[in-house]
Amino acid sequence: MTEMDYTKLGDTGLEVSRLCLGCMNFGSDTEWMMNDEEASVELIDRAIDLGINFLDTANVYSRGESERIVGKAIEEYDRDELVVATKVYGSMGDGPNSQGLSRKHILDQAEASLERLGTDYIDLYQIHRWDETTPVEETLDALDHLVETGKVRYLGASTMAAWQFTKALYESDVNDYRRFACMQPEYNLVDRHEEENVLPVCADQGIGVVPWSPLAGGFLTGKYDRDEDPDEGRAATDEHTRERFTDENWAVLDEVRTLADEKGASPAQVSLAWLLHKEVVDAPIIGPRTIDHLEENVGALDVTLSDDEVARLEAPKDPVWARAIANL
Ligand SMILES: NC(=O)c1ccc[n+]([C@@H]2O[C@H](COP(=O)([O-])OP(=O)(O)OC[C@H]3O[C@@H](n4cnc5c(N)ncnc54)[C@H](OP(=O)(O)O)[C@@H]3O)[C@@H](O)[C@H]2O)c1
C-alpha cells in the first residue's frame, strides 16, 4: 500500500497530507457529482484510512450539503489530527447580503459553516474569490477577528489576479492582520495559466499552494479520446471539462499516456505526480468520485519523474495568463 507523505502548508507549522480530498462532489444532484450520502461518507472514510488528513469543502458546495456530509463523516475521528478547510464568498441565498466578503457575510457564514461541519473551529478558512465590491481591509479585519476568537486557525484564498492577492498580503502586513497562508488555484498539466499569475507570488511569499482540478476534471485520466463525443464521465455534461478538448491539450495527453506506459503507471498518476514534483505545490486537491479513483490517485505518490520527464510533459503547451482562461 502507498504510504502517505505529509508536508508543511507553506511557511506554517501545519502538517498536511500531500493529497487533499476535495469534497465539492458531495450532496449534489448535478449529473456529474455525487448524490449518495453513504458513498460520500465511505469515500471520506477510505481517504482518512489511506492517510489523508486534509479535506477541502466550501459553504457554497450544494448550498451547505457538502459541509454537512463532511461534518457527519468526521464525527468519529480525532478532530485534532484533521485539517478541515472550507470557503466563503459564493451566494448562499437570494438576499443582497447573502454573498461576497463583507464583514457581515463572513461572520454569519463562518458560524453557519461551523454548525454544518459540527466542529468548533475551521483549520483553513478561504476566500473563494476576490470581492470587487468590498474593501479588502474590511474582509481582512473580519478574517483576523475569526482567528483571534479561535474559530479559524489559518487563512487562505482562491483564484484571483496576482495583483489582488499581492495587495491583500500587503494590506495584512501594514495593518497587522493575519496573512493568507495558502492559495488555491486551478493548476494541472493542461491549465498552467497560474504559472504566469499567482504562483510566483506564492513562491516568493512562502504561501502554501493547493491546486484545484488537478486532473482537469478527468481529462488527464485519459478516459476521453479525440473526435469522440463522450456520453459518460464529467465531460458528458460539464462544459468546463469539455473546454479542455483542444489540439494543444490532446498533445499534452499523448505525452502523459506515453510516459504512463513507460513507467507502468496510469495517466492520472503521472499527471498528479507532475504536480507533486512542483516545488511550489503542497497538496493537490483530488476530486475522486469513487473509491477506485481515490486509490488510483493516491498511487501517484509512488511515481517519480526525472527533470527530463517533467520537461517532456510540459513541452506541448506554454503557460499563458488571461483573466478569461483563469475563469475569474
Ligand atoms: N477553489 C475553487 O474555485 C475550486 C474549483 C473547483 C474545485 N475545487 C476543489 O478541488 C477539488 C477537486 O476538483 P475536481 O473535482 O475538478 O478535480 P479533478 O481531479 O480534476 O476532477 C475530478 C473528476 O475526474 C474524474 N476522476 C478523478 N479521478 C479519476 C480517476 N482516477 N479515474 C477516472 N476518473 C477520475 C471524476 O469524474 P467522472 O468520473 O465523473 O468523469 C472526478 O469527479 C474539488 O472537490 C474542490 O474541493 C475548488
The ligand as an SDF file (V2000), in Angstrom:
LIG
                    3D

 48 52  0  0  0  0  0  0  0  0999 V2000
  -11.4640   26.9800   -5.4120 N   0  0  0  0  0  0  0  0  0  0  0  0
  -12.2020   26.7020   -6.4580 C   0  0  0  0  0  0  0  0  0  0  0  0
  -12.7230   27.5930   -7.1400 O   0  0  0  0  0  0  0  0  0  0  0  0
  -12.4110   25.2590   -6.8400 C   0  0  0  0  0  0  0  0  0  0  0  0
  -12.9740   24.9200   -8.0960 C   0  0  0  0  0  0  0  0  0  0  0  0
  -13.1210   23.5680   -8.4070 C   0  0  0  0  0  0  0  0  0  0  0  0
  -12.7340   22.5820   -7.4940 C   0  0  0  0  0  0  0  0  0  0  0  0
  -12.2160   22.9490   -6.2780 N   0  0  0  0  0  0  0  0  0  0  0  0
  -11.7740   21.9220   -5.2960 C   0  0  0  0  0  0  0  0  0  0  0  0
  -10.9390   20.9770   -5.9450 O   0  0  0  0  0  0  0  0  0  0  0  0
  -11.4630   19.6670   -5.7640 C   0  0  0  0  0  0  0  0  0  0  0  0
  -11.1250   18.8080   -6.9590 C   0  0  0  0  0  0  0  0  0  0  0  0
  -11.6270   19.3950   -8.1630 O   0  0  0  0  0  0  0  0  0  0  0  0
  -12.1050   18.4740   -9.3540 P   0  0  0  0  0  0  0  0  0  0  0  0
  -13.2060   17.5900   -8.8860 O   0  0  0  0  0  0  0  0  0  0  0  0
  -12.3420   19.3540  -10.5180 O   0  0  0  0  0  0  0  0  0  0  0  0
  -10.7700   17.5630   -9.5540 O   0  0  0  0  0  0  0  0  0  0  0  0
  -10.2600   16.6480  -10.7220 P   0  0  0  0  0  0  0  0  0  0  0  0
   -9.4880   15.5670  -10.0470 O   0  0  0  0  0  0  0  0  0  0  0  0
   -9.5680   17.4490  -11.7470 O   0  0  0  0  0  0  0  0  0  0  0  0
  -11.5680   16.0220  -11.4110 O   0  0  0  0  0  0  0  0  0  0  0  0
  -12.3470   15.1060  -10.7010 C   0  0  0  0  0  0  0  0  0  0  0  0
  -13.1690   14.2480  -11.6510 C   0  0  0  0  0  0  0  0  0  0  0  0
  -12.2930   13.4960  -12.5030 O   0  0  0  0  0  0  0  0  0  0  0  0
  -12.7460   12.1480  -12.5860 C   0  0  0  0  0  0  0  0  0  0  0  0
  -11.7140   11.3240  -11.9360 N   0  0  0  0  0  0  0  0  0  0  0  0
  -10.9690   11.6270  -10.8360 C   0  0  0  0  0  0  0  0  0  0  0  0
  -10.0720   10.6600  -10.5880 N   0  0  0  0  0  0  0  0  0  0  0  0
  -10.2480    9.7390  -11.5630 C   0  0  0  0  0  0  0  0  0  0  0  0
   -9.6060    8.5180  -11.8670 C   0  0  0  0  0  0  0  0  0  0  0  0
   -8.5990    8.0480  -11.1460 N   0  0  0  0  0  0  0  0  0  0  0  0
  -10.0340    7.8230  -12.9640 N   0  0  0  0  0  0  0  0  0  0  0  0
  -11.0450    8.2750  -13.7370 C   0  0  0  0  0  0  0  0  0  0  0  0
  -11.6890    9.4350  -13.4890 N   0  0  0  0  0  0  0  0  0  0  0  0
  -11.2960   10.1540  -12.4190 C   0  0  0  0  0  0  0  0  0  0  0  0
  -14.0990   12.0930  -11.8970 C   0  0  0  0  0  0  0  0  0  0  0  0
  -15.1040   12.4610  -12.8400 O   0  0  0  0  0  0  0  0  0  0  0  0
  -16.0180   11.4210  -13.6620 P   0  0  0  0  0  0  0  0  0  0  0  0
  -15.7800   10.0470  -13.1230 O   0  0  0  0  0  0  0  0  0  0  0  0
  -17.3970   11.8960  -13.4950 O   0  0  0  0  0  0  0  0  0  0  0  0
  -15.5520   11.5660  -15.0750 O   0  0  0  0  0  0  0  0  0  0  0  0
  -13.9870   13.2130  -10.8910 C   0  0  0  0  0  0  0  0  0  0  0  0
  -15.2240   13.7550  -10.4940 O   0  0  0  0  0  0  0  0  0  0  0  0
  -12.9640   19.8810   -5.5160 C   0  0  0  0  0  0  0  0  0  0  0  0
  -13.5760   18.8090   -4.8390 O   0  0  0  0  0  0  0  0  0  0  0  0
  -12.9340   21.1420   -4.6760 C   0  0  0  0  0  0  0  0  0  0  0  0
  -12.6180   20.8090   -3.3210 O   0  0  0  0  0  0  0  0  0  0  0  0
  -12.0460   24.2620   -5.9560 C   0  0  0  0  0  0  0  0  0  0  0  0
  1  2  1  0
  2  3  2  0
  2  4  1  0
  4  5  1  0
  4 48  2  0
  5  6  2  0
  6  7  1  0
  7  8  2  0
  8  9  1  0
  8 48  1  0
  9 10  1  0
  9 46  1  0
 10 11  1  0
 11 12  1  0
 11 44  1  0
 12 13  1  0
 13 14  1  0
 14 15  2  0
 14 16  1  0
 14 17  1  0
 17 18  1  0
 18 19  2  0
 18 20  1  0
 18 21  1  0
 21 22  1  0
 22 23  1  0
 23 24  1  0
 23 42  1  0
 24 25  1  0
 25 26  1  0
 25 36  1  0
 26 27  1  0
 26 35  1  0
 27 28  2  0
 28 29  1  0
 29 30  1  0
 29 35  2  0
 30 31  1  0
 30 32  2  0
 32 33  1  0
 33 34  2  0
 34 35  1  0
 36 37  1  0
 36 42  1  0
 37 38  1  0
 38 39  2  0
 38 40  1  0
 38 41  1  0
 42 43  1  0
 44 45  1  0
 44 46  1  0
 46 47  1  0
M  CHG  2   8   1  16  -1
M  END
$$$$
